[in-house]
Amino acid sequence: MHIPKGYFRRLAARFNLHADAQRLAKRFLLVFLFIVILLFLSAFLAWFFEYRGRDSSTIRSFWDGIWWAIVTIATVGYGDKFPVTYPGRVVGIILITVGFTTLSVFTGLIASLFVEDKLKGAKGLKQIRKHNHVVICGWNNTGDYFLRSLIEKQLQDTDVCILANEAPEFFERLEAKYPSLPLSFVRGETTQEESLHRAAVEHASQVIILADQSLSRAAADDRSIIVANAVHYLAKKEKITVQLINTENRNMLQRIGVTNIIIWDDIGGSILANNVFEQDSLSLFCNLAKAPNNRIMTIKVTDGFIGKSFGEYFDDQYQEHEKLIIGLMNKEPELESASIFDDDSTGIDQFIKAALAKSKRMVQEDRSNIRWNPARDSIIQVNDHAIYLG
């Protein structure tokens, strides 16, 4: 059997195998091909020497030979088919001796591949091949609370990939601490594109960039902004969330289109200010954020309610679907590149209008696209999404 030149190299490049894994995979394929050839050759020879027999246990067809060869090499020994001639038994002796040894090597290689894959995953050296997963870039105490909250809110089926330049022991501790979560790890610098590709950020549902609290406040934000700038070329900007320490650095992220920004001092100050007027508001905010069954969610308003009042929509959702609508959020539709550059010019027009609208909002930051508890006579607009507790 002829193997094309460079076949193993192209196969290894496709699956992103390093040098040791490439050698292991090459041996695996060669031993597998040898076993296949040995089975077919033994089956043919056994059939050639035995086909004249008239007994039901005689190997009278090639497929009888295949069955006998597989049963023999696997040491199962059913005994329903076996050679009776001297040449056939010699073939059987050779198959048992060579086949058992080769099969042992084959199973050992399979075990080595699994062990190699497991070790690479534990060390964070494995290419992540997932879609719609959550990528956490960097690590601090917020990451620990995030994983704990996923368990508390019964979201254990969320695939989480942690990209951090930490020792393998760090990943082992996290895996042992959160055994119910499907965690995967990538060891590398969050600022490097190669590490981001290994974490498959381009296929992630969310990319969360955590502040490096081992640095100074200014340096931590600078690093987060650099990571966000690298990520926004690979993932959609609305899927990127950045944790900042200083409020004044928010504009630097907004200039590249990243708007999901969390600043603990900013949020904490607003909550404390609200608590001045309502002393129970602090416990209400905490309960809303931490309660297992509470999740703030959005759903697109159906076209039938566009142009109608919020009161009509509120009553319909509460009576028909038992959903308590607490606000409206206007979301721009995602324009695919195929629709932008097709023959129809409307796709380009929509793209230009969306870009102008976005730039206008960035200048007028006080204009919010979220309307909490709107009046009943408020009109439902195009691209409105209802906010409700799920």
N, C-alpha and C positions, 0 to 999 in steps of 0.2 A: 504494500500500500504506500503510494507516494504522498508525502506531505509537502505542500508548497513551501518554497524558501521564504523565511520571515513570517511563517504562519503563527508560531508561538509568540513572537515579538508583538505582532499586531493584536493577538488575543490578550496578551498581558496588558498592553496599552489601553485596550477597551475596558478592562476591569480594574485599571489603576493598581496593578500589583508591583510591589517593590522587588528587588533583585532576588532575595531568598524565596519569596513566594512564587516568583516566576520559575525558578529552578524546581520547586516542589510541584507546581502545576504541570511543568513539562514532563517530569517523571511520572506523574499521575496519568497523563494522557498516553505516554508510551507504554506503561504497564497495562493500561486498559486495552489498547490496541493489540498488545501481545496476547492477552487473555482471549480476546475475540478471535484472533487468528488461530490460537491453539484450540479453541472450541470447535471451530469450523473444520480445521484440518483433522482433528481426532474423530469428529463425527463422520467425515467423508471416508477416512481410512477404516473405521469400524464398520460402516455400511458396505464398503468395498469387499471386506473380508467375510462379512457375516450374512450378506443378503440372500445366500442360497439356502439358509436354514428354514425349516418348516415349523419349528416350535413357536408358540405365541410369545415367548420371552426373547426370541431372536431379533436382532436388529435388522429388519428387512426393508427399511426405507431411510432416506437421508434425515427425515424429521425424527425418526426413532433414534438416529445417531445423535442428533442435536439434544434430544431429551436425555439420553444416556450420558452424554458428555457434561451437561449442566449438573445433573444429579451427582455424577462422579466427582467433579471438581469442587462441588459444594460439600462433599462428604456426607450427603444425606443418605445415600444408599438404599433406595426403595427396593431394588432387586427385581423390578418388573421387566427390565431389559438389561441384558448383559451379554458379553461376547463368549463364545464357546470354542472358537478356533484358536490355535496357538498364536498366529499373527495378531488376531483381534485382542487377545489377552496381553500381548506385548504392548499394543497401543494403550490398553487400559492401565498397565503398570506405569508407562511413561506419563500418561495424563495425570494419574494420581500423584506421582512424585513431583513432576514439574508444576502441575496445576495448583496443588495445595500450597507449595512454596510461593508461587507467584500471587495467589489469592491472598496469602498472609501479608505479602508486601503491599498489595493493593489496599487492603483494609487499613493497614498501618498508615499509608499515605492519606487516605480519607480522614482518619483520626487527626493526622498532623495538620491537614487543611483546616479542620474545625478548630483545633487548638490555636493555630496561627491566627485565624479570624477572631477568636475570642480574645486573645492577648492584644491584638491590634486595637480592638474596640475598647478594652479596659485601659489601654495606654493613651487613647485618644488619637490614634494614628490612622484610623479607618475612614474611608470615604463614605459619607452619609448618603444613602439612596432612599430618601423619603420625600413625600409631598405633603403640603398642608400641616407642617409641624411648626413648633415654636422654637426659635433660636434665641438663646440668651448669650449676648456678647459681654464677656467680663463677669466678675462675681463680687458680691458683697452680701451683707446681711439681708438686703431686700430680696435677693435670689432665694435664700432659705425660706423666707416668709411666703414668697410666691409659690414655691413647691408645696409648702404646707397648706396654703389656701386652696390649691388645686384638689388636694385630698379632702379638705373640709367641705368644699363645694361639690364633691362627688364628680370630679372631672379627671379621674384617674386614667381615662383612655386618651388623654392629651399627650401626643408625642413631643418630648422636649429634648432639644439638643443644646448642650452647654459648650460654648467655645471660650476657652480660657487657657492662658499660658501657665498651667499649674502642673505639679508633679502627679504621676499616676496614682499615688496614695490619696490625693484629693478626690479624684473621681471614684475610687473604691469606697471612700467614706460616704460620699453622696449616694452611691448605689445601695450601700448597706442601710443608710438612714431612711431612704425612700424606696423600699422594695416594691411597692404597689404601683409606682410610676414607670412608664416605659422611657427611661432615660438613655440617651446616647451622648457621647463625648467627642470633642475634637480639641486636641492639644495644639495650640499655636497662638500667634499674635493676632489680636482682633483687627489690627490695622492692615494686615496683609491680605491681598486678594486671594492668594492660594488657600489660606485658612478659611476664608469666607466661602470659597467654592467647595471645600471639603465639608463644610457644614450645610451646604445646599441652601444658602440663603435665598437664591433665586426662585426656589420652589416653596419657601416657607409661607405660612399663613400670617405670621407675625415675627418681627425681629426686635428684640428688646435689648437696648444698650444700657448697661448699668455703669454708674460712676465708679471709678477706681478710687476707693477711699484710702488707699495706701499713699496717694499723692496729696499734694496741697490742693485747696479748693480750686484755685485758678488752673493748676495743671490737670486736675481731674476733669474739669469741663473741657479744656483744650483737647484732651485725649478723646473724650466722648464725641466731640464735634468732628474730629478727624475720622473716627470710626464711622459715624453717621454719613460723612461725605463719601467714604469708600463703599458703604452699603447701598446708598441711594442710586448708584449706577447699576446695581444688580437686582434690587427689589423695588417694588412700587412704594412710593413715598408714604402713602396712607397706611402701609403695613409696618412702618418703622416707628418705634417708640423709644424716646431717649430720656434718660434720667439725668437732670442737671442739678448742680448745687447752687449756682448763682443765677438769679432771675435776669440780670442784665445780659446774659449770654443767649437768651431765648431768640433774639433777632437774628443771630448768626445761623441758627438752624432754619428759621423761617425763610431766609433768603434762598435756601436750596430746596424749599418746598416741604420740609419736615415740620408738621404741625402738632404731632402727638408728643407733647413734652410734659414731663412730670417733674415738679420742683417741690420737695417736701415742705420747705419753709413757706413757700407761697400758699400751698394748700392748707397747711397748718394754721397760718395766720388768718386765712379767710374763715376757717371753721371756728377759731377762737373768737373772732369778731362777731360771728353770728351767735355765738354762745352768750355774748353780753346781753342780747335782747331776748334770747330764749335759752334758759339754763339747761334744758333737757336736750338741746340740739346736738351737743357733743355725743351723748349716748346714742341719739338717733342716727347720726352719721356713722358712728362705729358699728352699730348694729346692721345698718344697711350694707356696709362694706364687708362685714365678716360673717353675717348669718349664712348658713349653708344653703338655704333655699332661695336667697335673694340674689337676683342677677338683673342688672339694667340691660335691656335688650331693645333692638329696633326692628321694625318690620315695614316694608314699603307699603304706602297707601295705594290701594287699587285704583285704577284709572276711573272707575265709576264714581269715586268720591271727589275727584279733582274739580275744583270750582264750587263745591258744596261747603257748608259750614262745618267747623270743628265739632260743634254740638251734635250734629247728625252722625258724624263718624264716631264720636265718643259713645253715643247711645248704642250704635250698631255693634261696636266691638265689645261693649260690656254685656249687652243682652244676648248676643248671638255666640260670642266666643269667650266670655268671662274674662276679658282683658281690661285692666284699668289703665287707660292712656293718661300719662302725666305730662306729656309734652310732644313737640314736633321738632324734627331735625331735617334740614334740607341737604341732601347729598347729591353731588354731581354724578351723573352716570359715567362709567368707565368707557372710554373710547378705545377700541382695539385698533392696532396699527393697520390692519387689513381694511377696516372701514374708513380710515383716514386717507389712505393712498389709493383707493379704488377709483374707477372711472367717474363715479358720481361725485360732483364737487361739493355736495352737501356735507360729506364727512369732513372735508377740510374746513368748511365754514363753521361747523360745530366745534372743531378743535380750536380754531382761532377765537371764537366766542368764549369758550371755556377758559382759554389761556388769559384773555383780557379780563374776564370776570374774576379769575383767581388773583391776578396782579392787583386789581382794584381793591379786593378784600384785604390784601397784604398791606396796602397803604392805609386803609381805613380799618384798623384792627378792632375798633370798638363795635363794629357791626357784626353781630353774632348770627350764625345760621341755626341756632337752637332757641326754641320758644317754649319755656316752661309754663305749664298751666295757662295756655292761651284762652282768650275769651271765647264763649260759645259761638259768637258770630264771626270769628276769624275764618278766613277763606283758606281751604286746602289748596296748596300750590303744587305745580309740577315738581317731581323728584322729592316730595315730602315723605318722610319716614316717621312712623309713630313710635314714641318712646314709652315703654311699659316695663313693669316689674315681672320678670319671668321666674 
